[in-house]
């Protein structure tokens, strides 16, 4: 393909990405119209998804398609657990529960990790590149809205301490995408799975919106 794959995957999934980004729940959260409990509930859902992403990572290290993307400096599960301990207290695990949409999302990530490494790449890209980019807006808003220490407990999920230069890292990640070991048909399947990943995110936001109705 003449168009770099990193460009293709970004542009092809733009509509689904925008829909997820502009959900009512996220709009209210970033607008400061929801209490910190809504942020904690969202963080909890992320924990279930990232466990699926990262529990499947080790088996993919040597995979010719997904292997180059397995980079421990990206891993977020431990940071999410620190945030949840801060937000919910040391016994947070006992009360943690995934929404139905989160269950479906995590199951699909695990399925791809197990059976389709190229599909796993789609979910890996959707989550981690988003965290390094738009996720920083969420961190900033959370610090300002609920008084978390800058890059401290409560927002550690968004702080990539082992990545000194996020812009350079993202450039390198896009180079990995451009060089992904897949033919054109498989690349199209990755794009389709990326769109599906954003749809999963939108479904999670929709269910969170049901738990935390919009402000007036």
C-alpha positions in Angstrom: 0.0 0.0 0.0 1.3 3.5 -0.8 -0.2 5.0 2.3 1.8 4.2 5.5 -0.1 1.8 7.6 0.1 4.0 10.6 -1.7 6.7 8.6 -4.2 4.3 7.2 -5.2 2.9 10.6 -5.6 6.3 12.1 -7.7 7.8 9.3 -9.8 4.7 8.8 -10.8 4.6 12.4 -11.3 8.3 12.8 -15.1 8.2 13.0 -15.2 5.5 15.7 -12.4 7.3 17.6 -14.3 10.5 17.6 -17.5 8.8 18.7 -15.7 7.3 21.7 -14.0 10.6 22.6 -17.1 12.6 22.5 -19.4 10.3 24.5 -21.7 12.0 27.0 -20.0 10.3 29.9 -16.5 11.5 28.9 -17.8 15.0 28.2 -19.4 15.2 31.7 -16.3 13.7 33.3 -13.9 16.1 31.6 -16.3 19.0 32.1 -16.1 18.6 35.9 -19.8 17.7 36.2 -19.2 14.3 37.8 -17.9 13.4 41.2 -14.7 11.5 41.7 -16.6 8.3 42.1 -17.4 8.3 38.4 -13.7 8.7 37.7 -12.9 5.8 40.0 -15.5 3.6 38.3 -14.0 4.4 34.9 -10.5 3.6 36.2 -11.9 0.3 37.5 -13.1 -0.6 34.1 -9.7 0.2 32.6 -8.2 -2.2 35.0 -10.2 -5.2 33.7 -9.2 -4.3 30.1 -5.5 -3.8 30.8 -5.3 -7.0 32.7 -6.5 -8.8 29.6 -4.0 -6.9 27.4 -1.0 -7.5 29.7 -1.8 -11.0 30.8 -1.7 -12.0 27.2 1.5 -10.1 26.4 4.1 -12.6 27.6 3.0 -15.4 25.3 3.3 -13.0 22.3 6.9 -11.7 22.9 8.3 -14.0 20.2 5.4 -13.7 17.8 6.4 -12.2 14.4 3.4 -9.9 14.2 2.7 -8.8 17.8 6.1 -9.4 19.4 7.7 -6.0 18.4 4.8 -4.2 20.2 5.3 -6.0 23.5 7.2 -3.2 25.4 7.0 -3.4 29.2 7.5 0.4 29.6 3.9 0.7 28.4 2.4 -1.7 30.9 -0.4 0.0 32.9 -1.9 -2.6 35.3 0.4 -1.9 38.3 -0.3 1.9 37.9 -4.0 1.3 37.7 -3.8 -0.7 40.9 -2.0 2.1 42.6 -4.7 4.5 41.5 -7.5 2.3 42.6 -6.0 1.8 46.0 -5.8 5.6 46.3 -9.3 6.1 45.0 -11.1 3.3 46.7 -8.9 2.2 49.6 -6.8 -0.9 50.1 -9.7 -3.2 49.8 -10.8 -2.0 46.4 -10.5 -5.4 44.7 -13.3 -6.8 46.8 -15.8 -4.3 45.3 -14.4 -4.2 41.8 -16.9 -5.3 39.1 -16.8 -5.0 35.4 -19.7 -3.6 33.4 -21.2 -6.0 30.8 -19.5 -3.9 28.0 -16.2 -4.2 29.8 -16.6 -8.0 30.1 -17.2 -8.2 26.3 -14.2 -5.8 25.7 -11.8 -7.7 27.9 -12.9 -11.1 26.5 -12.3 -9.9 23.0 -8.8 -8.6 23.9 -8.0 -12.0 25.5 -9.3 -13.9 22.5 -7.1 -11.9 20.1 -4.1 -12.4 22.4 -4.7 -16.1 22.4 -5.8 -16.8 18.8 -5.0 -13.8 16.6 -1.9 -11.7 17.3 -2.6 -9.2 14.5 -6.0 -8.5 16.2 -4.1 -8.0 19.5 -2.0 -5.3 17.7 -5.2 -3.4 16.9 -6.2 -3.3 20.6 -2.7 -2.6 21.7 -2.5 0.5 19.4 -6.0 1.7 20.3 -5.2 1.7 24.0 -1.6 2.6 24.5 -1.3 5.3 21.8 -4.5 6.8 23.2 -3.0 6.8 26.7 0.1 8.6 25.5 -1.9 11.2 23.6 -5.5 12.1 24.6 -5.0 10.4 27.9 -2.9 13.3 29.0 -5.9 15.6 28.7 -7.8 13.3 31.2 -4.8 13.4 33.6 -4.7 17.1 33.5 -8.5 17.5 34.0 -8.4 14.9 36.9 -5.7 16.8 38.7 -7.5 20.1 38.4 -11.0 18.8 39.2 -10.3 16.4 42.1 -7.1 17.8 43.4 -4.7 14.9 42.7 -1.1 15.7 43.1 0.5 16.4 39.7 1.3 13.0 38.2 0.7 11.4 41.6 -1.7 8.8 43.1 -5.0 8.8 41.3 -3.5 9.6 37.9 -0.5 7.3 37.7 -2.1 5.3 34.9 -1.4 8.3 32.7 2.2 8.8 33.7 4.7 6.7 31.7 7.7 7.1 33.9 9.9 4.8 31.7 9.2 6.8 28.6 11.4 9.9 28.7 10.2 11.3 25.3 6.6 10.4 24.5 6.7 12.1 21.1 9.8 10.1 20.0 8.2 7.0 21.4 5.0 7.5 19.4 7.1 8.1 16.3 8.8 4.8 16.9 5.5 3.0 17.5 4.2 4.3 14.2 7.3 3.0 12.5 6.5 -0.4 14.0 3.0 -0.2 12.6 4.3 0.7 9.2 6.6 -2.3 9.3 4.0 -4.8 10.7 4.5 -8.3 9.4 1.1 -8.6 7.6 -0.1 -8.6 4.1 -2.7 -6.1 2.8 -5.6 -8.3 3.6 -4.5 -8.8 7.1 -3.8 -5.1 7.5 -7.4 -4.4 6.5 -8.5 -6.9 9.2 -6.4 -5.0 11.7 -8.1 -1.8 10.7 -11.5 -3.4 11.1 -10.5 -4.7 14.6 -9.3 -1.2 15.5 -12.7 0.2 14.7 -14.2 -2.6 16.8 -12.0 -1.6 19.7 -13.2 1.9 19.6 -16.8 0.6 19.5 -16.1 -1.4 22.7 -14.8 1.8 24.3 -18.0 3.6 23.3 -20.1 0.8 24.8 -18.3 1.1 28.1 -18.8 4.9 28.1 -22.5 4.4 27.3 -22.9 2.0 30.3 -21.0 4.4 32.6 -23.3 7.1 31.4 -26.2 5.0 32.6 -24.6 4.7 36.0 -23.7 8.4 36.2 -26.5 10.3 34.4 -25.7 13.6 32.7 -25.8 16.7 34.7 -28.4 19.4 33.9 
